[in-house]
Amino acid sequence: MERVYSYEMTTTSGGNISIKDENGDIWVTPSGVDKGGLTREDIVCVKADGTIEGRHKPSSEYPFHLAIYQARDDIKAVLHAHPPALVSFSASGMVPNTSLMAGVKDICGEIDFVPYALPGSEQLGANIAESFNKGFDTVLLENHGTVTGSCNLFDAFKQFETLDYTARIQIKATALGKITPLSQEELAIQPVHLNDVESFSPSHINSVEKELRFEMSRFIQRSYQQKLITSTEGTFAQRLSEHEFLITPHGEDRKYMSPDNLVLVKNGQCETGKVPSFALAMIQAVFAENPNIHSCIIAHPPNLMAFNVTDTELDSKIIPEAYILMRDIKKVSFVTSMREMQTIAHVLGEASPICMLQNNGIIVTGNNMLQAYDRLEVSEFTAKAVLDSFQLGHVNAMGDEEISELKQAFNLPD
């Protein structure tokens, strides 16, 4: 609940979470208690026989949690809240388009839209339970909010967070014009995986690697805090030597990423017992082709992704600092981003440190992790500024003369 609140997906009084334990007891957030400061002692236990243990009353919306658990034996966690982006869809009678980006459908599944009923009522519980009975795990409640359910709390949160992220992107992209979702054929494309990657057991961690692991984990956590990545989407990689680098693991929570979670890749082999990011093939190609690139980040920040899922180009020439860091942003097709790693590696370089992967994120590079992260953050801030400029009516970009002057003054490569 602290994560839901701090990520601006609920208010002090809004939202509720529950889990069902192996005894059939349901643990649920309380009614009328500050959601931004809950402690474990605040959580209420509703026993399987209906008795209540705890110092508070259970959430007033506990009845629909119970209805979901009664409808689906496989559901062990339920999350409900009112994030503004999803409430916008809820009030508009629409569901977010889960075909805007690769992977969203895999996490959220199909989304159902549940008709309005009084909060806390039996009718609301019946409406939601009917949807879950049909096999939906994520539903939008008309003029209300969102409910997700899964086999554990983290998966329920991941569905909720991913759908909210998608909703934010779609709303921002709508201001730019025509949105281009992925086709069914494109959604069916599988990313390039390095099959049968051999593993090895590192003998020891030297001081340089140890420091880089700490630096990477710190920037990953900061990226999550700054809403540049989600809990499981976002790849970071740091070169150690010509044939050796660190990369984020697949599926591990980015908010709590630790140095030990990172995966060492050496001569094409991966640290034993760990699963590297599915972007491993792309990172390997980029490092092999570009000896001056030492750090890479692949992310899906909402403002940047608004440009990514439309045909509108992001112009980096709005202020000198943005152009110096971002340069001219290249863009490759979705199919290229999934299949042609060498093409992406060729696009990137000192003159083009950033590449848009259409409907699939943005890859940002640098001489070190600080520079790559700075570029990512500046790019997202710039995208937001341009979006806001469109709202004001016009974007006045710097001209060729100003850009030429910048290149000379800061020795920028063409």
NORKAWO-V54690 format. One record per backbone hydrogen bond with DSSP energy under -0.5 kcal/mol. CO is the residue of the C=O (numbers start at 0). NH is the residue of the N-H. Records with the same first field share a line. If there is no record, write none. Layout:
CO=NH, NH
//
This chain:
0=4
1=5
2=6
3=8
4=7
11=34
15=79
16=28
17=77
18=20, 26
20=23
24=20, 26
25=27, 45
26=18
27=43
28=58
33=36
38=41, 42
39=42
40=54
43=27, 45
44=46, 52
45=25
46=49
50=46
52=44
56=30
58=61
60=63, 64
61=65
62=66
63=67
64=68
65=69
66=70
67=71
71=74
75=19
76=149
77=17
78=147
79=15
80=145
82=86
83=87
84=88
85=89
86=90
87=91
88=92, 93
89=92, 142
95=97
96=99
97=104
98=181
100=103
102=106
103=107
104=108
109=137
111=113, 139
113=141
117=120
120=124
121=125
122=126
123=127
124=128
125=129
126=130
127=131
128=132
129=133
130=135
131=134
136=148
137=111
138=146
139=113, 141
140=143, 144
144=140
145=80
146=138
147=78
149=75, 76
151=155
152=156
153=157
154=158
155=159
156=160
157=161
158=162
159=163
160=164
161=165
162=166
163=167
164=168
165=169
166=170
167=171
168=172
169=173
170=174
171=174
172=175, 176
173=176
177=310
178=180
182=186
183=187
185=188
192=194
193=196
197=269
199=201, 271
203=205
205=209
206=210
207=211
208=212
209=213
210=214
211=215
212=216
213=217
214=218
215=219
216=220
217=221
218=222
219=223
220=224
221=225
222=227, 228
223=226
226=301
227=299
230=253
231=233, 250
232=229
234=297
235=247
236=295
237=245
240=243
242=266
243=239, 240
244=264
245=237
246=262
247=276
252=255
253=256
257=260, 261
258=261
262=246
263=270
264=244
265=268
268=265
269=199
270=273
273=275
274=249
276=279
278=282
279=283
280=284
281=285
282=286
283=287
284=288
285=289
288=290
289=292
291=293
293=238
294=365
295=236
296=298, 363
297=234
298=361
300=304
301=305
302=306
303=306, 307
304=308
306=309
307=358
308=179
312=314
313=315
315=318
316=397
318=322
319=323
320=324
321=325
322=326
326=328
329=355
331=357
332=336
333=337
334=337, 338
335=339
337=191
338=340
339=343
340=344
341=345
342=346
343=347
350=327
351=348
352=364
353=329
354=362
355=331, 357
356=359, 360
358=101
360=356
361=298, 363
362=354
363=296
365=293, 294
367=371
368=372
369=373
370=374
371=375
372=376
373=377
374=378
375=379
376=380
377=381
378=382
379=383
380=384
381=385
382=386
383=387
384=388
385=389
386=390
387=391
388=392, 393
393=395
394=396
398=402
399=403
400=404
401=405
402=406
403=407
404=408
405=409
406=411
407=410
//
